Amino acid sequence: PQQSVIVGGSEVLIGAAGLLHPRVVVSAGALAALDDDELAAGLAHEHGHIARRHHLGLAYAESCRALARMLPGTRRAVRELRFHLERDADEWAVRRNHDPCALASAICKAASTPGSEHLAIVTLAGGAIERRVDELLGRKPTPAGLLRRRIVDSAAVLGALDVQIDESPERQTIQEGKPQRV
């Protein structure tokens, strides 16, 4: 469908693959398991990844994570970026008049495919599935969940800022009224 590559297999797989010329990959299992609305919403989601060039941002983030793997918070930062890229592609599909319930259903079916999170492509089942489905269906997170998420996100940002400040060559301190390099 729509310039997609069809692959064999019973897994429910819809994803965007490729760096320079990304294409949508759809498995035979997805064609069999998803109804027309779910398939259309899933394809729109993947086209959103391609149109918004999420693959480039994710490749850059993964490269940075690999280079800075010893820094705390890098894995979490990439996981959060992946979630927000998935949410952006979800919104892309919904803005193009696809049913949020159909997209949520397709996401849940794709998430039931074992091992899909380890594939080298961005799949429909990527990101925090429960959070994405809740947002698509209009459910709000609980106040306790929001507070916990804000605390963890704030700690990750502060940790990243602390590392950048500590390693900055321009960092100075004032002693006896004169700036000095640290």
N, C-alpha and C positions, 0 to 999 in steps of 0.2 A: 504493500500500500504506500502511495505517495513517495516514490523513489527510495523505498526501503530495501534492505537486504533481508531475505528470508533464510533462516537457518533451521536445520532439523532439531529434533529433540522435543521431549514432552514437557519440559520446564516452561513456566510462564515467564518469558523474558522479552522485555522491550527496553532498548537502551540506545544511547548515542555512542558511536565508536569512531575513532579517527582523530588525528590532531590537525592536519592541514585541510583535509576535505572530509569532515565528519559526515557519517550517514546514520540513519536509524536502522537498528538491527531488531528484527522481530522473529521470534521462534515459532515453529509450527504449533507448539503447545499453547502459545499465547493466542494464535488464530483460532484454536479449537476451544479454549477455556473462556475467552472474553466475548461478551456480547458486542454488538455494533457500537453502542454508546461508549462502553468501556474502552474498546479498541481505539475509537476516534479520540477520546480524551487522552489516552496514553500516548498516542502518536503526536497529538498537539503538545503534550508535555515535553516529549523528546525534541520536537522541532523548536520548542522554546529554549532548550539547552543550546541547540545549535545556533539559533538566531541571536541569542544573547552572549554567545561565545564563552559559555561556562567552562568548557573543556580547557581553554587557555588559562583561565584564572585558577582552576583546580590543578592543572599541571604545574603552574608556577608555585602554588602553595605547597604541593607535595615535594617539589624540588627544595624549597626553603626548609621544609620540615626535615627532609633527609640530611641537608647540610647542617642543620641546627638540632639534630636529634637529642643532644645531651641537655638542651635547655628545657626546663619544665614548662609545660603548657603548650608545647608545639603540636602535639597530637590532638589535644583538646581544641586548639584553634582551628586546625584543619577539619575536624569533625563538625564544629559549629559552622564553618564556611560551607561545607558540603550540605548541611541542613538548610542553610539560607539559600543556597543555589537551587536546591530541590523545591523549596517553598516558592522561589521566584518562577521556576518552570511550572509549578502548580498554578500559580496566579496567571501566568501566560495562557495556559490552557483555558482557565475559567473565563478570562477576559475575552476569549474568542468563542464565547457562548457554549462551552462544553459544561455538562452537568457536573457540579462538584461531587455529588453522590456517586456518579459513574466513575469519576476519577479516583475517589476514595476506594471504591470497590476494586478497581483495577490495581491500585497500589497494594491492597491487602492480598489479592490473588498472587501478584508478583512477589510479595514478601514471603509467601508460603513456599517459594522455591528454595530448597536447601542449597546453601553455598553461594547464593547470588551476590552476597556482600563481598565476596572475594574475587569477583570478576574484574578484569582490567578495563571495563567500560563503565560509564555512568548509566546505571539502570533505574528503571521506574521505582524499584524497591529501595533506592538509596535514602540516606538521611534517617532521622528519627521517625519511624513509621507512625507511632501512636500520636506524636505531636502534630505531624502533618495531617493525619486523618481528622484529629480533633479540630484543627483550624479549618479544614475544608468543610466540615460539618457544622461549623459555627460554635463549637463548644469552647468555653473559656477554661484556661487552667485554674486550678484552685489557688487561693491566696498563698497557702503554704508552699505550693510548687513554684509560684512566681517568685516568692522571697528567696527560696533556695537557689533558683536559677540565677537571680540577680546577684546573689552573694558569690556564687561560683564564677559567673561571668566577670564580675568586678575583680575578683582575685586573679583571674587569668590575665586581664588587661593590666592590672597593677604589676603583676609579675613580669609581663613583657616590657612594660615601661621601665621597671627597675633594672632589668638586664640592659636595656638600651642606654639608660643614664649612666650606669656603672662603667660601661665600655666606651662611652663617648670621649674622644680625645679633647673636646672643648670643655670638659667639665672643670670647673674652677671652684675654689673656695676662698673666702676672705678671711685673712688673719692679719691682725694689726692694721686694718684699714686698706691693705693692698691685695688685689687679686693674685692668686698663685695657682699654678697648675697642680693637679693632684695626680 
